[in-house]
Amino acid sequence: MSIKKHVKLGLSALALSISFNSVAAEDPIKVGILHSLSGTMAISETVLKDTVEMLIEQQNAKGGVLGRELEAVVVDPASDWPLFAEKARELLAQEEVDV
């Protein structure tokens, strides 16, 4: 399955899960992007980050999800495997991403 199909499937699941939550319609839906932008994995993961941001931009141009815009929150775990877990916690606890 292509990356675009995975992201579309993820956005569909996001729309379904958000429809069950009572969140203000004007608040953006925060999407955490956890890909290495530096270090040894940056050569392959930077493209993934760019692809997700492009798809978020396209979805926002179509009206977002359930009338709400998507907002990318990008963090760089720097190709450091233990740092991935720390950055994931940061996305959830500090940035309060929805997905």
N, C-alpha and C positions, 0 to 999 in steps of 0.2 A: 504494500500500500504506500502511496507517495506521501511526502510530508504535507502537501496541501490537503490531501484527504484526511490525514490524521488531525490537522489543525481544524478543518471543517467539522469533523466528528467531535472534537473537543469543544468547539464553540457551540455546537448543538447541545451537548451535554451541559455546558455552562448555562445556556438559555433555559433549559429545563430546571436545573437546580436553582437558578435565581428566581424563577417564577414562583417557587415555594417560599422564598424569603421575603420578609417585609422590609425593603430597603427603599430609601427615598429615590424617586425616579430621576432626580437631577444628578445624583452622585454617579461618577463613572465606575465602571467595573474594572477593578485593578487586576491585571494579568501579570503574574511574575514570570520573568524570563531569566533562567538560570543557566547561562552558557559561558564558557571561558572566552574572554576577550583578550587575554594575555596568557603567556606560557605556551607549553608544547601543544595544547589542544586548540589554541586560538585559530589556527589555519583552517580547521574544519568547523568549529563551532560558531565563529563569527558569521558565517553564511547562514547558519540556522537562526541566529538572532535576527539578522537582517530579514530573513524570510517571514518570521513571525511578526515582526514590526510591519512589514509590507501588507500582510494579510489583515492585521488589525486596522491599518489605515484604510484598506479596501472595505472592510466591514463597517467602519465608521462612516465611510462615504455612502453606504447603503442605509444608514440610519442606526447603526450600532446593533445591539442585542436588546430586544424588548424596549426599544426607545431610549436606551442608555448607551453612551459612548464607552468604548474600551480604552483603557489607559495602560500602556506598557510600563512596567517597573523592572528595569534591567539591573542585574548585579553580576559582578565578575568574580567567580571562584578561582580564577587565575590558574587553572589546570592543577589545582591542589585538592586531592580527594577529600581530606578531612575538612577543608574549607567549604566544600559543597554543602555539607550538613549544616555548618554554621550559617552560611548564606541563606539556606532554605529556611532555617529558624528566623533569620532576620526578615525575610520576606513575609513570613506569617505574623510574627510578633510586632515588629516595628513598622513595616510598610503596610500591614494589614491587607495583603492581597486577597482577592476573592478566589483566584484560581492560579 
